[in-house]
């Protein structure tokens, strides 16, 4: 099921109505109406014949108190609505009241609520008419309150007022995470492209919705070098060559990573220079950079580099975990420790030996130390902080260092970890 979101502004015509226009969609579907949102509603119903997920069950219309709300009555009066004379007269009376309020400077929400209670059920969709200010928080609240969880959303920006569609687009991006919604389409009835026969083409901005939908994957890539799902940015037609990119993260610790990385880099360089969209070329370029950064260096040096990157972007909790692991892995590398039997008990033994090596080096006279503290204290606090971040058990036991709540102390601890990593030999 889907939700259609439309906007209503203030028409320039004296009767507070948009000009009746025949809107022509890409599928050759046509619909005549002064209010594009009604055409979009009918179009979504057509699409639902082959895709039930696109069946519109909610229609949210957003405007200000000075928007042309009286024209909403035309949704009932139009022949497509197929209503009787008694209802026709009742709607006309409502329109006269709404026009009077608009002439006095503000349509009341109560007037819109009256329409919803008495007429909206004739449309076969749950209609919501919302008066808001052109303000991000009000628009966010309106959408958050009225869009259900895990819903597909179609955004109609044709009659949008001022900056409202920008606020809505940003709000829908946030609601993807808060309520699990998916923005599947952005529609615009291009009145400015109306031809001599009175047909106005409907422009799909779906590609912008696709870019918006893929930005979280780019964030994962930038923050934690997670390549999972990034091939989707390239579409089905050219995603196939990138399947090796999905496995890069897990392959980095093995020799095979060089082969997989080399293959992916070659494919990405081809895509970067190919006849794809600018978005796809930009993603390819970013992937090349990320694969290079994760590929060189590897081992503890790679973890240490990622720790510093996390610290620089103020992702301190991730940096704490990476700092601890980089020190332990460097001890493994320095002492050439190996888990020969590949067993849990052998791993625990290796981990213990590596930590003992770090402890040994913290006790050296020349080891760097935080101001007024010892290197032993610093590593113990770093380890406890790492456990508190990575394991719920540490928090449940109350073993949560105060440093986790003090940004300045967290930074000092990470600076020490950086210096101590360089010190370890």
C-alpha positions as CSV (number, residue, x, y, z in Angstrom):
1,X,0.0,0.0,0.0
2,X,1.2,3.5,-0.8
3,X,0.7,7.1,0.4
4,X,0.5,10.0,-1.9
5,X,1.7,13.4,-0.6
6,X,0.6,16.5,-2.5
7,X,0.8,20.2,-2.0
8,X,-1.7,23.0,-2.6
9,X,-0.6,26.6,-3.2
10,X,-2.4,29.8,-4.0
11,X,-3.6,29.7,-7.7
12,X,-3.2,33.0,-9.6
13,X,-6.7,32.9,-11.1
14,X,-9.3,35.0,-9.4
15,X,-11.6,32.1,-8.6
16,X,-8.9,30.4,-6.5
17,X,-8.6,27.5,-8.8
18,X,-5.9,26.0,-11.0
19,X,-6.6,25.9,-14.7
20,X,-8.1,22.6,-15.8
21,X,-5.4,20.6,-17.6
22,X,-5.0,17.2,-19.2
23,X,-2.0,15.6,-17.7
24,X,-0.3,12.9,-19.7
25,X,1.8,10.3,-17.9
26,X,4.6,8.3,-19.5
27,X,2.4,5.2,-19.7
28,X,0.1,7.2,-22.0
29,X,-2.4,7.4,-19.2
30,X,-4.3,10.8,-19.4
31,X,-6.4,12.6,-16.8
32,X,-8.1,16.0,-16.9
33,X,-8.3,18.0,-13.7
34,X,-7.3,21.4,-12.3
35,X,-5.5,19.8,-9.3
36,X,-2.7,17.5,-10.4
37,X,-2.8,15.5,-7.2
38,X,-6.1,14.0,-8.3
39,X,-4.5,12.9,-11.6
40,X,-1.6,11.4,-9.6
41,X,-4.1,9.5,-7.4
42,X,-5.8,8.0,-10.5
43,X,-2.4,7.1,-12.0
44,X,-1.3,5.3,-8.8
45,X,-4.5,3.3,-9.0
46,X,-3.7,2.3,-12.6
47,X,-0.2,1.2,-11.5
48,X,-1.7,-0.9,-8.7
49,X,-3.3,-3.2,-11.2
50,X,0.1,-4.7,-11.8
51,X,1.7,-3.8,-8.4
52,X,-0.5,-4.0,-5.4
53,X,2.1,-2.2,-3.3
54,X,1.4,1.0,-5.3
55,X,-2.3,1.0,-4.4
56,X,-2.9,4.4,-2.7
57,X,-4.6,4.0,0.7
58,X,-3.7,7.5,2.0
59,X,-3.6,10.9,0.3
60,X,-2.1,13.7,2.3
61,X,-2.6,17.3,0.9
62,X,-0.5,20.0,2.6
63,X,-0.9,23.7,2.3
64,X,-1.0,27.0,4.3
65,X,-4.0,28.9,5.6
66,X,-3.9,31.0,2.4
67,X,-3.8,28.1,0.0
68,X,-6.5,27.5,-2.6
69,X,-8.4,25.0,-0.4
70,X,-11.9,25.8,-1.9
71,X,-10.8,23.9,-5.1
72,X,-10.6,20.7,-3.1
73,X,-14.4,20.6,-3.5
74,X,-13.9,19.9,-7.2
75,X,-12.6,16.5,-6.3
76,X,-16.2,15.6,-5.4
77,X,-17.8,17.7,-8.1
78,X,-15.8,16.3,-11.1
79,X,-17.6,13.8,-13.2
80,X,-15.1,11.1,-12.3
81,X,-16.3,11.2,-8.7
82,X,-19.9,10.3,-9.9
83,X,-21.9,11.9,-7.2
84,X,-25.6,13.0,-6.9
85,X,-27.3,16.4,-6.9
86,X,-27.8,16.6,-3.1
87,X,-24.1,16.0,-2.5
88,X,-23.3,18.5,-5.3
89,X,-25.2,21.3,-3.6
90,X,-23.6,20.5,-0.2
91,X,-20.1,20.7,-1.6
92,X,-20.9,24.0,-3.4
93,X,-22.1,25.4,0.0
94,X,-18.8,24.2,1.6
95,X,-16.8,25.9,-1.2
96,X,-18.6,29.2,-0.6
97,X,-17.7,29.0,3.1
98,X,-14.1,28.2,2.3
99,X,-13.8,31.0,-0.3
100,X,-15.2,33.5,2.2
101,X,-12.6,32.4,4.8
102,X,-9.8,32.7,2.2
103,X,-11.0,36.2,1.2
104,X,-10.7,37.2,4.9
105,X,-7.1,35.9,5.0
106,X,-7.2,32.4,6.3
107,X,-9.0,29.1,5.7
108,X,-9.6,27.3,9.0
109,X,-8.5,23.8,9.8
110,X,-12.0,23.2,11.1
111,X,-13.5,23.9,7.7
112,X,-11.2,21.3,6.1
113,X,-12.1,18.8,8.9
114,X,-15.7,19.3,8.0
115,X,-15.0,18.4,4.4
116,X,-13.1,15.3,5.5
117,X,-16.0,14.2,7.8
118,X,-18.8,14.7,5.2
119,X,-17.3,14.3,1.8
120,X,-13.9,12.6,1.7
121,X,-15.2,9.1,1.9
122,X,-16.5,9.5,-1.6
123,X,-13.0,9.4,-3.0
124,X,-12.1,5.8,-2.0
125,X,-9.0,6.8,-0.2
126,X,-8.2,8.1,3.3
127,X,-7.7,11.9,2.7
128,X,-5.8,14.2,5.0
129,X,-6.0,18.0,4.5
130,X,-3.4,19.7,6.6
131,X,-2.7,23.4,7.2
132,X,0.9,24.1,8.2
133,X,3.4,26.9,8.1
134,X,6.2,26.8,5.5
135,X,8.4,25.4,8.3
136,X,10.5,22.2,8.4
137,X,9.4,21.1,11.8
138,X,5.7,21.5,11.0
139,X,6.0,19.6,7.7
140,X,8.1,16.9,9.4
141,X,5.5,16.5,12.1
142,X,2.6,16.4,9.6
143,X,4.3,13.6,7.6
144,X,5.6,11.7,10.6
145,X,2.1,11.7,12.2
146,X,0.2,10.7,9.1
147,X,2.4,8.2,7.2
148,X,2.3,4.6,8.5
149,X,5.4,2.5,9.1
150,X,6.9,0.6,6.2
151,X,4.9,2.5,3.6
152,X,5.8,3.4,0.0
153,X,5.5,7.1,-0.6
154,X,4.8,9.0,-3.8
155,X,5.7,12.7,-3.6
156,X,3.8,15.1,-5.9
157,X,5.4,18.6,-6.0
158,X,3.4,20.1,-8.8
159,X,1.5,22.8,-6.8
160,X,4.1,23.1,-4.0
161,X,4.2,26.3,-2.1
162,X,7.6,28.0,-1.7
163,X,10.1,25.7,0.1
164,X,7.6,23.1,1.2
165,X,8.8,20.3,-1.1
166,X,12.4,20.8,0.1
167,X,11.3,20.4,3.7
168,X,9.2,17.4,2.7
169,X,12.0,15.7,0.8
170,X,14.4,16.1,3.8
171,X,11.7,14.9,6.2
172,X,11.0,11.8,4.1
173,X,14.7,11.0,4.1
174,X,14.7,11.0,7.9
175,X,11.5,9.0,8.0
176,X,13.1,6.2,6.1
177,X,15.0,5.4,9.3
178,X,12.4,6.5,11.8
179,X,9.4,4.7,10.2
180,X,10.9,2.5,7.5
181,X,9.2,4.4,4.6
182,X,10.4,4.2,1.0
183,X,10.2,7.1,-1.4
184,X,9.4,5.3,-4.7
185,X,8.5,8.2,-6.9
186,X,8.5,12.0,-7.3
187,X,6.0,13.5,-9.8
188,X,5.7,16.9,-11.4
189,X,2.9,18.0,-13.7
190,X,4.8,20.2,-16.1
191,X,2.3,23.0,-16.8
192,X,5.1,25.1,-18.3
193,X,5.5,22.4,-21.0
194,X,1.9,22.3,-21.9
195,X,1.4,21.9,-25.7
196,X,-1.0,23.6,-28.1
197,X,-3.5,20.8,-27.6
198,X,-3.6,21.5,-23.8
199,X,-1.7,18.4,-22.8
200,X,0.9,18.8,-20.0
201,X,3.5,16.1,-19.6
202,X,4.1,14.5,-16.3
203,X,7.7,14.4,-15.4
204,X,9.1,11.6,-13.2
205,X,11.9,12.6,-10.8
206,X,12.3,9.0,-9.8
207,X,16.1,9.1,-10.4
208,X,16.3,11.7,-7.6
209,X,14.4,9.3,-5.3
210,X,16.8,6.5,-6.2
211,X,19.8,8.8,-5.3
212,X,18.1,9.6,-2.0
213,X,17.5,5.9,-1.3
214,X,21.1,5.0,-1.9
215,X,22.7,7.7,0.2
216,X,22.7,5.5,3.4
217,X,24.8,2.9,1.5
218,X,27.3,5.7,0.6
219,X,27.3,6.7,4.3
220,X,28.1,3.1,5.3
221,X,30.9,3.1,2.8
222,X,32.4,6.3,4.0
223,X,32.0,5.6,7.8
224,X,32.8,1.9,8.1
225,X,33.9,0.8,4.6
226,X,30.9,-1.4,4.3
227,X,30.4,-2.2,0.6
228,X,27.2,-4.2,1.0
229,X,24.5,-3.2,-1.4
230,X,26.5,-0.4,-3.0
231,X,26.3,-2.1,-6.4
232,X,22.5,-1.3,-6.3
233,X,23.6,2.4,-7.0
234,X,24.4,1.3,-10.6
235,X,21.1,-0.3,-11.5
236,X,20.4,-3.8,-12.7
237,X,21.9,-3.4,-16.1
238,X,25.5,-2.8,-14.9
239,X,25.4,-4.2,-11.3
240,X,26.6,-7.6,-12.3
241,X,30.3,-6.7,-12.7
242,X,30.4,-5.3,-9.2
243,X,29.3,-8.4,-7.3
244,X,32.9,-8.9,-6.2
245,X,32.7,-5.5,-4.4
246,X,30.2,-7.0,-1.9
247,X,32.8,-9.4,-0.6
248,X,35.8,-7.0,-0.4
249,X,35.4,-6.2,3.3
250,X,35.6,-9.8,4.4
251,X,38.4,-10.7,1.9
252,X,40.7,-7.9,3.0
253,X,42.4,-10.1,5.6
254,X,43.3,-12.8,3.1
255,X,45.7,-12.8,0.1
256,X,42.8,-13.3,-2.2
257,X,41.7,-9.7,-1.4
258,X,44.3,-8.4,-3.8
259,X,42.8,-10.3,-6.6
260,X,39.2,-9.3,-5.8
261,X,40.2,-5.7,-5.2
262,X,42.1,-5.6,-8.4
263,X,39.2,-6.9,-10.4
264,X,36.8,-4.5,-8.8
265,X,39.1,-1.6,-9.3
266,X,39.3,-2.4,-13.0
267,X,35.5,-2.6,-13.4
268,X,35.0,0.6,-11.4
269,X,37.5,2.5,-13.6
270,X,35.6,1.4,-16.7
271,X,32.3,2.5,-15.1
272,X,33.8,5.8,-14.1
273,X,34.6,6.6,-17.7
274,X,31.5,5.0,-19.2
275,X,28.3,6.6,-20.5
276,X,26.5,6.3,-17.2
277,X,24.8,8.9,-15.0
278,X,26.9,11.5,-13.2
279,X,25.7,10.0,-9.9
280,X,26.9,6.5,-10.9
281,X,30.3,7.9,-12.1
282,X,30.6,9.8,-8.7
283,X,29.9,6.5,-6.8
284,X,32.4,4.6,-8.9
285,X,35.0,7.3,-8.1
286,X,34.2,7.1,-4.4
287,X,34.4,3.3,-4.5
288,X,37.8,3.5,-6.1
289,X,39.1,5.7,-3.3
290,X,37.5,3.5,-0.6
291,X,38.9,0.3,-2.1
292,X,42.4,1.9,-2.3
293,X,42.2,3.1,1.3
294,X,41.0,-0.2,2.7
295,X,43.5,-2.1,0.5
296,X,46.6,-0.1,1.5
297,X,47.5,-0.4,4.2
298,X,46.1,-3.7,5.7
299,X,46.6,-5.3,9.1
300,X,47.1,-3.1,12.2
301,X,48.2,-0.2,10.0
302,X,44.8,-0.3,8.3
303,X,42.9,-0.4,11.6
304,X,45.1,2.4,12.9
305,X,44.4,4.6,9.9
306,X,40.6,4.0,10.2
307,X,40.8,4.8,13.9
308,X,42.3,8.3,13.0
309,X,39.7,8.8,10.4
310,X,36.9,8.0,12.9
311,X,38.4,10.4,15.4
312,X,38.7,13.1,12.8
313,X,35.0,12.8,12.0
314,X,34.2,12.7,15.8
315,X,32.9,9.1,15.6
316,X,34.6,8.5,19.0
317,X,33.0,5.2,20.0
318,X,34.1,3.5,16.7
319,X,37.5,5.1,17.1
320,X,37.8,3.6,20.7
321,X,37.2,0.0,19.3
322,X,39.5,0.5,16.4
323,X,42.3,1.9,18.6
324,X,42.2,-1.1,20.9
325,X,42.1,-3.6,18.1
326,X,45.0,-1.9,16.3
327,X,47.2,-2.1,19.3
328,X,46.4,-5.8,19.9
329,X,46.8,-6.7,16.2
330,X,50.2,-4.9,16.1
331,X,51.4,-7.0,19.0
332,X,50.3,-10.1,17.0
333,X,52.3,-8.9,14.0
334,X,55.4,-7.9,16.0
335,X,55.6,-11.3,17.7
336,X,54.4,-13.2,14.7
337,X,51.7,-14.9,16.7
338,X,49.4,-17.3,14.8
339,X,46.3,-19.3,15.5
340,X,47.6,-22.5,13.8
341,X,44.8,-24.8,14.9
342,X,42.0,-22.3,14.1
343,X,40.2,-23.2,17.3
344,X,38.5,-21.0,19.9
345,X,40.9,-22.1,22.6
346,X,43.9,-21.3,20.5
347,X,42.4,-17.9,19.6
348,X,41.9,-17.1,23.3
349,X,45.5,-18.1,24.0
350,X,46.7,-15.9,21.1
351,X,44.5,-12.9,22.3
352,X,45.9,-13.3,25.8
353,X,49.5,-13.4,24.5
354,X,48.9,-10.3,22.4
355,X,47.5,-8.3,25.3
356,X,50.4,-9.4,27.5
357,X,52.7,-8.0,24.9
358,X,50.9,-4.6,24.9
359,X,51.0,-4.6,28.7
360,X,54.7,-5.3,28.6
361,X,55.3,-2.4,26.3
362,X,53.2,0.0,28.4
363,X,55.6,-0.7,31.3
364,X,58.7,0.5,29.3
365,X,60.3,3.6,30.7
366,X,60.1,5.4,27.3
367,X,56.4,4.5,26.6
368,X,54.2,7.6,26.0
369,X,51.6,8.4,28.6
370,X,48.7,10.8,29.1
371,X,49.4,13.8,31.3
372,X,49.4,12.8,34.9
373,X,48.6,9.1,34.1
374,X,50.6,6.0,33.3
375,X,50.6,4.0,30.1
376,X,49.3,1.0,31.9
377,X,46.3,3.1,33.1
378,X,45.7,4.4,29.6
379,X,45.6,0.9,28.0
380,X,43.4,-0.5,30.8
381,X,41.0,2.4,30.4
382,X,41.1,2.1,26.6
383,X,40.3,-1.7,26.9
384,X,37.4,-1.1,29.4
385,X,36.0,1.6,27.1
386,X,36.2,-0.7,24.1
387,X,34.4,-3.4,26.1
388,X,31.7,-1.0,27.2
389,X,31.1,0.2,23.6
390,X,31.2,-3.3,22.0
391,X,29.6,-5.5,24.6
392,X,26.3,-4.9,26.5
393,X,27.6,-7.0,29.4
394,X,30.1,-4.3,30.3
395,X,27.3,-1.7,30.7
396,X,25.2,-4.2,32.7
397,X,28.0,-4.8,35.1
398,X,28.5,-1.1,35.6
399,X,32.1,-1.3,34.2
400,X,31.7,1.9,32.1
401,X,34.6,4.3,32.3
402,X,33.8,7.9,33.0
403,X,35.9,8.8,29.9
404,X,33.1,7.7,27.7
405,X,31.0,10.6,28.9
406,X,33.7,13.2,28.6
407,X,34.6,14.2,25.0
408,X,37.9,15.9,26.0
409,X,39.1,12.7,27.9
410,X,38.0,10.5,25.0
411,X,40.1,12.6,22.6
412,X,43.1,12.5,25.0
413,X,42.8,8.7,25.2
414,X,42.7,8.4,21.4
415,X,45.7,10.7,21.0
416,X,47.6,8.5,23.5
417,X,46.6,5.3,21.5
418,X,47.9,7.0,18.3
419,X,51.2,7.8,20.0
420,X,51.5,4.4,21.6
421,X,50.9,2.6,18.3
422,X,53.8,4.5,16.8
423,X,55.9,3.6,19.8
424,X,55.3,-0.1,19.7
425,X,58.3,-2.1,18.3
